[in-house]
Amino acid sequence: MRLRVRTAMSTLTLVATALFAPGVGVAASTDAFAVTKLTHAQATAMFRAAGITWSSSGGCSNRNVSTCTSFDGLNQATAQGAVTLKNASGCAINITGGTETGHASGTYSHWNGYKLDYAKNTCLNNYVHNAFTYIGLRGDGYPQWQAASGNIYADEGNHWDALYYSCGC
């Protein structure tokens, strides 16, 4: 009996140690979803260094105004995804939408830092069509292409809506 209790306790100790060890089990599951948020200034510095431009119909960067283009609260991986897209495609990249209000809501939304809008141009259009896999229409009817990284580019007519799960393009 004593041996069974000791064996059971040893097994429980091993399981608990593995479950709560750094980088494993329960502790890792919350860390896996942690994201680094950028300020508008941090994001624009990254974009400027990469040769990426941005514009807004309102000529502003206030996150709470829908005609502005703001990067406040942008995920670092999303900003890095834009840089990766620029470097991989060699195309001119102009961001027309960031984290400002006025976009659709949801977990993987503009507001939550997962999306950017890009102005369309021939180079970018050809790159998305040729480098990524067409995956069909989004729920709202827009065609989508998926990068090997899992990131998704939806053609919303007058711009690309890019959803970044990771920093790869």
C-alpha positions in Angstrom: 0.0 0.0 0.0 2.8 2.4 1.0 4.5 1.7 -2.4 1.3 2.5 -4.3 0.9 5.8 -2.5 4.6 6.8 -3.1 4.3 5.8 -6.8 1.1 7.8 -7.2 2.6 10.8 -5.4 5.8 10.6 -7.6 3.6 10.5 -10.7 1.6 13.5 -9.6 4.7 15.4 -8.8 6.2 14.7 -12.3 3.0 15.6 -14.0 2.7 18.9 -12.0 6.3 19.8 -12.7 5.9 19.2 -16.4 2.6 21.0 -16.5 3.9 24.2 -14.9 7.5 24.2 -16.1 8.5 27.3 -18.1 7.5 27.0 -21.7 5.3 23.9 -21.1 1.8 23.1 -20.2 -0.6 25.6 -18.6 1.9 28.4 -18.2 2.9 28.3 -21.8 -0.7 28.5 -23.1 -1.2 32.0 -21.8 2.3 33.1 -22.9 1.6 31.8 -26.4 -1.1 34.4 -26.9 0.9 37.3 -25.5 1.6 40.0 -28.1 3.7 43.1 -28.0 1.8 46.3 -28.7 3.4 49.2 -30.4 2.8 52.9 -30.2 2.1 54.9 -33.3 5.6 56.4 -33.1 7.2 52.9 -32.8 5.3 51.5 -35.8 6.0 54.5 -38.0 9.7 54.3 -37.2 9.7 50.6 -38.3 7.8 51.5 -41.5 9.9 54.5 -42.3 13.1 52.4 -41.9 11.7 49.8 -44.3 10.6 52.3 -46.9 6.9 51.7 -46.2 4.6 54.7 -46.5 1.2 55.3 -45.0 -1.7 57.7 -45.6 -5.1 58.6 -44.3 -8.1 60.2 -45.9 -8.3 62.6 -42.9 -4.6 63.3 -42.8 -4.4 62.3 -39.2 -3.4 59.5 -36.8 -6.0 59.6 -34.1 -7.1 56.1 -33.3 -10.6 57.2 -32.4 -11.3 58.9 -35.7 -12.3 56.6 -38.6 -10.8 58.8 -41.3 -7.3 58.7 -39.7 -4.7 55.9 -40.0 -3.4 55.0 -36.6 -0.9 52.4 -35.5 -1.5 52.8 -31.7 -1.9 49.3 -30.3 -0.6 47.6 -33.5 0.9 44.1 -32.8 4.6 44.1 -33.3 4.2 40.9 -35.4 1.7 42.8 -37.7 4.2 45.6 -38.2 7.0 43.0 -38.9 4.6 41.3 -41.3 4.3 44.5 -43.3 8.1 44.8 -43.4 8.4 41.2 -44.5 5.9 41.8 -47.2 7.8 44.8 -48.4 11.1 42.9 -48.5 9.8 39.7 -50.0 7.8 41.4 -52.7 10.0 44.4 -53.6 6.8 46.3 -54.1 5.9 49.8 -52.9 3.7 49.4 -49.8 1.3 52.1 -48.7 -0.7 51.5 -45.6 -4.2 53.0 -45.7 -5.7 51.5 -42.6 -4.4 50.5 -39.2 -5.9 50.3 -35.7 -8.3 53.2 -36.0 -12.0 52.8 -35.3 -14.4 52.1 -38.1 -13.3 48.6 -39.2 -15.1 45.4 -38.4 -14.8 44.1 -34.9 -13.6 40.7 -33.7 -10.6 39.1 -32.0 -8.4 39.3 -35.1 -9.4 42.8 -36.0 -7.8 46.1 -37.0 -8.6 47.5 -33.5 -6.9 44.6 -31.8 -3.7 45.1 -33.9 -3.9 42.1 -36.2 -4.8 43.8 -39.5 -3.5 46.4 -41.9 -5.0 47.8 -45.2 -2.7 48.3 -48.2 -3.3 50.4 -51.2 -3.5 48.2 -54.3 -0.9 48.5 -57.0 0.1 46.2 -59.9 3.3 44.9 -58.2 1.5 44.0 -55.0 -1.5 42.5 -56.7 0.7 40.3 -58.8 2.8 39.3 -55.8 -0.2 38.2 -53.7 -1.8 36.3 -56.6 1.4 34.5 -57.5 3.2 34.0 -54.2 0.2 33.0 -52.1 -2.5 30.3 -52.3 -6.1 31.3 -53.2 -8.3 29.9 -50.5 -11.8 31.0 -51.6 -14.2 33.7 -50.6 -14.3 35.2 -47.2 -17.7 35.2 -45.4 -18.4 38.7 -46.9 -17.7 37.6 -50.4 -14.1 39.0 -50.8 -11.5 36.6 -52.4 -8.6 35.6 -50.1 -5.1 34.4 -50.5 -3.1 32.7 -47.8 0.7 32.9 -47.3 2.7 29.9 -46.1 2.9 31.6 -42.7 -0.9 31.4 -42.4 -1.4 35.2 -42.9 -4.4 36.1 -45.1 -4.8 38.8 -47.7 -8.3 39.7 -48.8 -9.0 41.7 -51.9 -11.6 44.2 -50.8 -11.9 45.9 -54.1 -10.0 49.1 -53.6 -7.4 47.8 -51.1 -5.9 44.7 -49.6 -7.0 43.7 -46.1 -4.1 41.8 -44.5 -4.6 39.6 -41.4 -1.3 38.8 -39.6 -1.2 35.8 -37.3 2.7 35.9 -37.5 5.4 38.2 -38.7 6.0 36.2 -41.9 4.2 37.6 -44.9 
